[in-house]
């Protein structure tokens, strides 16, 4: 099934077509394979790269995670863990760590503005910002579209939508998706990407896009309520692949 989905998207890219209106959501990452040793200290002066890890998710992307300390300090106990459909980051008080998660090797396809990415987030006790980049030519290539999304504290688990319509740039062909967590340097930021009735990171090429005025007025957090029913219906229809 995964190979069939990749073939369909590759054909669309070659022919210049966008994804079809009936395409189903795809898991960009399951975080299924555990790293060695559970929680691992983020060392190297808070400049640590994990990966690349090949063939993750339904599209067979390559995942690279980068941790960067921005407070000039030395490692003080910041940790990460991957596995069992979860990616967790824990940062101690007085420390600041930015985390980027990039997916390269995606089928280079021009998706419509109705596309969206979803992060299933939990364990967030303070507001922070997540940046989203769509790139061509890999992680070091050209940023085709970009945007920053404000996320409030999350007491439970919520599926956060990132609408392509809210990005600045051109929604042309791209082969890389990159999330940048904590772009505003919040201290002691903890967060989890976790399975909650669906994969931790999901791509949907056909999410209903709110009107531009709604995007501008409510922002990302105001849209969560609008998306709740939609996500619940999707989860009810689609079985989760562990």
C-alpha positions as CSV (number, residue, x, y, z in Angstrom):
1,X,0.0,0.0,0.0
2,X,2.8,2.4,0.9
3,X,4.5,1.8,-2.4
4,X,1.3,2.4,-4.3
5,X,0.8,5.8,-2.6
6,X,4.4,6.8,-3.4
7,X,3.9,5.8,-7.1
8,X,0.6,7.8,-7.3
9,X,2.3,10.9,-5.9
10,X,5.4,10.4,-8.2
11,X,3.2,10.2,-11.3
12,X,1.4,13.4,-10.2
13,X,4.8,15.1,-9.9
14,X,6.0,14.0,-13.3
15,X,2.8,15.0,-15.1
16,X,2.6,18.4,-13.3
17,X,-0.7,17.5,-11.6
18,X,-1.7,18.3,-8.0
19,X,-3.0,15.6,-5.7
20,X,-6.5,14.4,-6.3
21,X,-9.4,15.8,-4.3
22,X,-10.1,12.4,-2.8
23,X,-6.6,11.6,-1.5
24,X,-6.5,10.3,2.0
25,X,-4.3,11.6,4.8
26,X,-0.8,10.1,5.0
27,X,1.4,9.6,8.0
28,X,4.6,11.6,7.6
29,X,6.1,9.9,10.7
30,X,5.1,7.2,13.2
31,X,8.2,7.5,15.4
32,X,7.8,3.8,15.7
33,X,11.5,2.7,16.1
34,X,13.0,3.5,19.5
35,X,16.4,5.1,19.9
36,X,18.9,3.2,22.0
37,X,18.6,3.7,25.8
38,X,15.3,5.6,26.1
39,X,15.9,9.2,27.1
40,X,19.3,10.5,25.8
41,X,21.1,13.6,26.9
42,X,21.5,16.3,24.3
43,X,25.2,16.8,24.3
44,X,27.9,18.5,22.2
45,X,27.2,21.9,23.6
46,X,23.5,21.6,22.7
47,X,24.4,21.1,19.0
48,X,23.3,17.5,18.3
49,X,22.1,15.9,15.1
50,X,20.1,12.7,15.2
51,X,19.8,10.9,11.9
52,X,19.2,10.8,9.1
53,X,16.7,7.9,9.7
54,X,15.6,6.4,6.4
55,X,12.1,5.3,5.3
56,X,9.9,6.8,7.9
57,X,6.1,7.3,7.4
58,X,3.9,6.4,4.5
59,X,6.0,8.4,2.0
60,X,9.3,6.8,2.9
61,X,11.0,10.1,3.9
62,X,14.3,10.5,5.6
63,X,14.1,12.2,9.0
64,X,16.8,14.4,10.5
65,X,16.5,16.0,14.0
66,X,18.7,18.8,15.1
67,X,19.0,20.3,18.6
68,X,20.6,23.7,19.0
69,X,21.2,25.5,22.3
70,X,20.7,29.3,22.0
71,X,21.5,30.5,25.5
72,X,25.3,30.0,25.2
73,X,25.4,27.4,28.0
74,X,26.7,23.9,28.2
75,X,24.5,20.7,28.4
76,X,22.6,20.7,31.6
77,X,20.4,17.7,31.3
78,X,18.2,18.4,28.3
79,X,17.0,15.0,26.9
80,X,15.1,13.5,24.0
81,X,13.5,10.1,23.4
82,X,12.1,8.5,20.2
83,X,10.0,5.4,19.8
84,X,6.6,3.7,20.4
85,X,4.8,6.4,18.3
86,X,6.3,9.2,20.4
87,X,9.0,11.9,20.2
88,X,9.7,13.7,23.5
89,X,12.0,16.7,24.3
90,X,12.7,17.7,27.9
91,X,14.7,20.9,28.7
92,X,15.6,21.9,32.3
93,X,15.1,25.4,33.8
94,X,17.2,28.2,32.6
95,X,18.1,26.3,29.3
96,X,16.9,27.1,25.8
97,X,16.9,24.5,23.0
98,X,15.6,24.9,19.5
99,X,14.6,21.6,17.8
100,X,14.2,21.1,14.1
101,X,12.7,18.0,12.5
102,X,13.2,17.7,8.7
103,X,11.7,15.2,6.3
104,X,13.6,14.9,3.0
105,X,13.2,12.8,-0.1
106,X,9.4,13.4,-0.5
107,X,7.9,13.1,-3.9
108,X,8.4,16.5,-5.5
109,X,4.7,17.4,-6.1
110,X,2.9,20.8,-6.4
111,X,0.2,20.6,-3.7
112,X,-2.8,22.9,-3.6
113,X,-3.4,25.5,-0.8
114,X,-5.9,23.1,0.7
115,X,-3.1,20.9,2.0
116,X,-2.1,20.9,5.7
117,X,0.2,19.1,8.1
118,X,-1.0,18.0,11.5
119,X,1.1,17.6,14.7
120,X,-0.3,15.6,17.6
121,X,1.2,17.5,20.5
122,X,1.1,17.0,24.3
123,X,3.0,17.8,27.4
124,X,3.3,21.6,26.6
125,X,3.0,23.7,29.7
126,X,3.7,27.1,28.1
127,X,3.1,29.0,24.8
128,X,5.7,28.8,22.1
129,X,6.2,29.1,18.3
130,X,6.6,26.4,15.6
131,X,8.1,27.4,12.3
132,X,7.2,25.4,9.1
133,X,9.3,25.4,5.9
134,X,8.6,23.8,2.6
135,X,11.9,23.4,0.7
136,X,13.1,22.2,-2.7
137,X,16.5,20.6,-3.1
138,X,16.7,19.1,0.4
139,X,17.2,20.7,3.8
140,X,20.0,22.9,2.5
141,X,18.0,23.9,-0.6
142,X,15.6,26.7,-1.4
143,X,12.8,27.7,1.0
144,X,9.7,27.8,-1.2
145,X,7.2,28.7,1.5
146,X,7.5,29.4,5.2
147,X,5.5,30.5,8.3
148,X,5.5,30.7,12.1
149,X,2.6,29.4,14.1
150,X,1.9,30.4,17.7
151,X,0.9,27.4,19.9
152,X,-0.7,27.9,23.4
153,X,-0.1,25.6,26.4
154,X,-1.7,22.2,25.8
155,X,-3.0,20.5,29.0
156,X,-3.9,17.3,27.2
157,X,-3.3,16.1,23.6
158,X,-4.3,18.2,20.6
159,X,-3.9,17.8,16.8
160,X,-2.5,21.1,15.6
161,X,-3.2,22.0,12.0
162,X,-0.6,23.8,9.8
163,X,-2.5,25.1,6.8
164,X,-0.4,25.7,3.7
165,X,-2.7,28.7,3.0
166,X,-1.1,30.4,6.0
167,X,2.4,30.2,4.6
168,X,4.3,33.0,2.8
169,X,5.9,32.0,-0.5
170,X,5.0,29.9,-3.5
171,X,3.3,26.5,-3.1
172,X,5.3,25.0,-6.0
173,X,7.2,21.8,-6.0
174,X,8.9,20.9,-2.8
175,X,10.7,17.7,-1.6
176,X,11.4,18.6,2.0
177,X,9.2,19.6,5.1
178,X,10.9,21.1,8.1
179,X,9.4,21.9,11.5
180,X,11.3,24.4,13.7
181,X,10.2,24.1,17.4
182,X,10.8,27.1,19.8
183,X,11.8,29.7,17.3
184,X,11.2,32.4,20.0
185,X,13.6,30.9,22.5
186,X,11.3,29.8,25.4
187,X,13.2,28.5,28.4
188,X,12.7,25.0,29.7
189,X,10.3,24.0,26.9
190,X,9.0,20.4,27.0
191,X,6.9,18.8,24.3
192,X,5.8,15.5,22.9
193,X,4.7,14.4,19.5
194,X,2.6,11.4,20.2
195,X,0.0,9.1,18.7
196,X,-3.5,9.9,19.8
197,X,-5.9,8.0,17.6
198,X,-3.6,8.8,14.6
199,X,0.0,9.2,13.7
200,X,2.1,11.9,15.4
201,X,2.8,13.7,12.2
202,X,0.2,13.6,9.4
203,X,0.0,15.1,5.9
204,X,-3.4,15.8,4.4
205,X,-3.4,17.1,0.8
206,X,-7.1,18.2,0.9
207,X,-7.9,19.8,4.3
208,X,-10.8,22.2,4.0
209,X,-9.2,25.7,4.1
210,X,-10.8,28.4,6.3
211,X,-11.6,31.7,4.6
212,X,-8.6,34.2,4.6
213,X,-10.4,36.4,7.0
214,X,-10.7,33.5,9.4
215,X,-7.0,32.7,9.1
216,X,-6.1,36.3,9.8
217,X,-8.6,36.9,12.7
218,X,-8.3,33.8,14.7
219,X,-4.8,32.5,13.8
220,X,-3.7,29.0,14.4
221,X,-5.1,28.5,17.9
222,X,-8.5,29.9,17.0
223,X,-8.8,27.3,14.3
224,X,-8.4,24.3,16.6
225,X,-12.0,24.2,17.5
226,X,-13.0,24.3,13.9
227,X,-10.7,21.4,13.1
228,X,-11.7,19.3,16.0
229,X,-14.7,17.7,14.4
230,X,-12.9,17.2,11.1
231,X,-10.0,15.4,12.8
232,X,-12.3,13.2,14.9
233,X,-14.2,12.1,11.7
234,X,-10.9,11.3,10.0
235,X,-9.7,9.2,12.9
236,X,-13.0,7.3,13.0
237,X,-12.6,6.4,9.3
238,X,-8.9,5.5,9.2
239,X,-7.3,2.7,11.1
240,X,-4.0,3.6,12.7
241,X,-0.8,1.7,11.6
242,X,1.4,1.1,14.5
